[in-house]
Amino acid sequence: MTKERGRFVVIEGIDGAGTTTQSALLATRLRKSGVTVRTTREPSDGPIGTLIRQVLTGRVVVPGGLAPGWATMALLFAADRMDHVESEIEPFIASGGVIISDRYDASSLAYQSVVSGRSDTSAVDWIRSLNAHALRPDLTIVIDLPADVAAVRRESRGEAAQLYEQHEVQRSLAAFYTELPKHMPKDRISMVNGQGTVEEVAERVFSAYSSKS
């Protein structure tokens, strides 16, 4: 008897929106109901993802002490994504489990296109083409949070700012995410209000996950 295929769910949002927290809370809730769940993230914990994380935290730079350009980062993220799908995501959902990923290709569309500074759709179109063969999520949940609120949350962590955490970049990212369904018209995308307590947002995330529409 063929085992029923699992589900691939992605949680997205700007830095400070709570994607990591909400991924973990959703997974915990599903496990309590008997669902086989694995949480994962992008950049992944694979070899390319590890390199990307070093770039984001400034531990790896190009000659001159700068971070790689937006196009190079888009290529790195796309390569990491394909490795992530092949080595972790696809095998787990093929076995019937639910994968919850903290970020996926919507982050590439948002972050690299915003950083590119291009006012037309050329960057988005090119990044989409890089990810044309990436497995499509069954659902992408976007935690919608104003950039000012997210900034306060990031500052409260007391951590050094990463590559894309400049406030104006985050404002542009927040605006991009509100229009994500336009950029990914074939994907099922659910926008969730990220304001309120962690528990309130978790209820909205679970409701979006449970919705069959």
Phi, psi and omega in degrees: 000131181285131180286137180294137181292146180279206186227143181243113184239137180240140174244126187235164175158170180288169178296126183098356180287339179100024183298320181292314179299313184289329175299314181294319181293319178296317179298316180299317181295319180292320178299322180296336178265008175093009181276138175278115189231144169228134173263146178214184185203163170229136358305147184283181176267009177283181185298319180286321178298322178297319176299316181299318180297326177291325176294315183298329181263007175081010181277342175234127180226165176270168178309134185101354176082013181261164173282155175302154180292169185299322182292319177298318179295321178298320178294318179297315179297319180296319178295317178299320182297315180296320176296319180299313180297311185292322186269335187230306189292304184300313179300323184288316180287334176294333179275359177102001182274168176255124174261130173244114183255126173281092182086152178202215189287343174299327177295320177297313179302316183288301190293309184289326179290322178295315181292333180299332181077006182278134183273345178266190183265010187298319180293315179300314181299318181292317179296321177299321180294326178297331184254019185300331183258008177286139178304134179277136176293152172286333180203136171243122178256120179258121176274108186271115183221134177301144183300325181295320180292317179297324180297318178298319179296317180296318181296327181291342179289333182071025181257157176294142180294140177269183192306317188257015188267015173294143190299318182293325176297317180294325176298315179294323178295318179300318178294321180297315183297327178295338180255014184304320178302331177290324182278339181229064190295339182269352181267152174274115185234132178240123178269129183237133177294120183269003181271151183113190181286163177303319182293321179295316179294321179300322178295321179293320179297316180296321178297319178295320178296320185280342182293137180262358183283000000 
